[in-house]
Structure formats: structure tokens, C-alpha cells
Amino acid sequence: MDVNFCVLYKGDGFPPANRYCRECPEAEKACDRLWALVVELSKSNNGGAVKLPETRAEMYPNPKNQEIVHLKINCRWNLGKEDFLYFISTGYANMGRKDERHKREVSPSMTRQVPYVRSIVEAIGGYNIPEIKAVRDIQQKRL
């Protein structure tokens, strides 16, 4: 995880700071609106599976925690807000090992989220929607 992916990020990339996006006091400026589109997509089938195009994965809402959605192929796993926002900033969201935590390609949760995050971006309207542009502006401090 590149700890410089967002000018607002505070932490060293290790838990619990790797989940900082969930508590960022500036998230309401842009990130919360983008993440709300992801959560809305996860709920778009009345709580049932939402097929992610170009993947074998399905997405489900998490009724207990709006900062996470669930993905499933054979087993269910979490996609946290921070992994999605990290992907928006860097284009990376790959798996990593303990000693690879500070590699730019590794997601904050150290789980493989590509191609699922890519599919979600396309499903919510693509890379050029205003919400993604606003998040990138915030992350790079072009307020």
C-alpha cells in the first residue's frame, strides 16, 4: 500500500490505520458519495446477488456495516471502502504478504480486489463520472 495514495490519509499502512478511509473526517467531500454508489449497486437486486460483469463474482450489501460490501465466487469476502478508494487513486488493488505491505500494487487489506473493483467502476458509470473525478481531486489535493 502506497501511504501517499491520498493527501488526507493518516497512517503507516498497518492495521488499523489501513482502514483510515472509513473514519476520514473529509470523506463527506467526495469519497462518501462515490462509496454510496457502490453500496447502492450492491443493494440494487433487493439484497440478492448482483453479478459483476466480466467476472464470476457476485456482490451483496452488508446490512451491518455500510463501509463494506461482500463479494462472492466460491466463498464470500469483504470489499472495504478503503480498498475501493485506493484502487481509484492508484489503479492497484492486489494481494500481498506481510513483507509486501508497502508495495504500491498491494491493496490496504492485502487482498486481491482486481478485476472486481474494475467491474464495479464500470457498473456505476465508468472512470469519468463526476464522483470519481471529485475523489481523485480530493486525493491529489486539487480542491
C-alpha distance (Angstrom), angle and dihedral (degrees) to the residues before:
residue distance angle dihedral
M1 . . .
D2 3.77 . .
V3 3.82 103.0 .
N4 3.81 88.2 -157.5
F5 3.82 93.3 64.5
C6 3.80 89.1 108.7
V7 3.79 129.5 24.2
L8 3.81 88.8 -138.5
Y9 3.82 96.1 53.9
K10 3.78 114.4 114.7
G11 3.75 117.6 -167.9
D12 3.76 147.4 56.5
G13 3.81 98.9 -95.1
F14 3.80 93.6 -101.6
P15 3.82 123.5 113.0
P16 2.94 128.8 -50.4
A17 3.83 92.9 16.4
N18 3.81 90.4 55.6
R19 3.84 85.8 72.9
Y20 3.82 94.4 52.6
C21 3.83 93.1 123.2
R22 3.81 88.4 71.5
E23 3.81 91.6 63.0
C24 3.81 103.1 26.7
P25 3.82 107.7 138.0
E26 3.83 90.3 -145.1
A27 3.83 95.8 52.0
E28 3.80 92.8 101.7
K29 3.82 90.4 66.8
A30 3.81 93.0 71.8
C31 3.80 116.5 -38.7
D32 3.80 95.9 71.4
R33 3.82 91.3 53.7
L34 3.80 91.9 51.8
W35 3.79 93.1 45.2
A36 3.84 89.0 48.9
L37 3.82 87.8 61.6
V38 3.82 89.4 54.9
V39 3.82 91.8 48.9
E40 3.82 90.8 46.5
L41 3.80 89.7 52.0
S42 3.81 90.1 51.2
K43 3.83 89.0 53.6
S44 3.80 96.0 43.2
N45 3.80 94.1 101.0
N46 3.82 94.6 53.4
G47 3.79 91.8 -95.6
G48 3.81 93.3 -45.6
A49 3.77 126.7 116.8
V50 3.79 117.9 -61.1
K51 3.81 109.9 -155.7
L52 3.80 113.0 -134.0
P53 3.81 108.9 -138.5
E54 3.82 118.6 -119.0
T55 3.83 90.7 17.5
R56 3.78 137.1 75.8
A57 3.81 90.2 -126.0
E58 3.77 130.7 111.5
M59 3.78 125.5 -156.7
Y60 3.81 128.0 -142.6
P61 3.79 133.1 -177.7
N62 3.78 120.7 -109.6
P63 3.81 105.6 -131.7
K64 3.81 92.7 -167.7
N65 3.80 99.7 48.9
Q66 3.81 125.1 28.4
E67 3.83 90.4 -166.6
I68 3.82 89.8 71.6
V69 3.80 136.3 49.7
H70 3.79 123.7 -168.3
L71 3.79 126.7 -120.5
K72 3.76 125.0 -165.6
I73 3.78 139.4 -171.7
N74 3.81 106.1 143.7
C75 3.78 95.2 -21.9
R76 3.78 132.7 20.5
W77 3.81 122.7 -108.1
N78 3.78 137.4 169.8
L79 3.76 129.6 -100.4
G80 3.77 105.4 -162.7
K81 3.77 125.3 -156.6
E82 3.81 90.1 -113.8
D83 3.82 94.4 57.2
F84 3.79 90.9 50.9
L85 3.81 93.8 47.2
Y86 3.80 90.4 45.3
F87 3.81 89.0 54.9
I88 3.80 90.7 49.8
S89 3.81 89.5 54.8
T90 3.80 101.6 39.8
G91 3.80 108.6 16.8
Y92 3.80 88.2 -124.9
A93 3.79 132.8 107.1
N94 3.78 106.5 151.5
M95 3.78 136.4 148.9
G96 3.76 119.9 -93.6
R97 3.79 142.8 179.1
K98 3.79 127.9 -124.6
D99 3.78 93.3 -91.4
E100 3.83 91.3 48.4
R101 3.81 97.9 56.7
H102 3.81 93.1 115.3
K103 3.79 96.4 48.8
R104 3.82 110.6 117.6
E105 3.82 91.5 -132.5
V106 3.82 94.0 57.9
S107 3.81 119.2 93.6
P108 3.82 119.9 -127.2
S109 3.83 90.0 -106.2
M110 3.81 90.8 44.5
T111 3.82 89.3 -126.0
R112 3.79 128.1 123.9
Q113 3.80 108.3 -103.9
V114 3.83 99.8 159.1
P115 3.09 125.4 122.5
Y116 3.82 90.0 24.0
V117 3.80 96.2 61.5
R118 3.80 89.2 47.3
S119 3.80 89.8 53.4
I120 3.81 91.2 48.4
V121 3.81 90.7 52.2
E122 3.79 90.2 53.4
A123 3.81 91.9 46.0
I124 3.81 92.8 54.0
G125 3.79 93.2 50.1
G126 3.79 109.4 -73.8
Y127 3.77 137.5 -87.1
N128 3.80 95.5 -57.0
I129 3.79 99.9 60.0
P130 3.82 114.6 123.9
E131 3.81 92.5 -114.2
I132 3.82 92.8 58.9
K133 3.79 92.2 44.6
A134 3.83 89.6 51.1
V135 3.82 92.1 50.2
R136 3.79 92.1 49.8
D137 3.80 90.0 49.3
I138 3.81 90.6 52.3
Q139 3.81 93.0 44.9
Q140 3.81 91.1 51.9
K141 3.81 94.1 38.7
R142 3.76 97.1 -114.1
L143 3.81 91.6 139.1
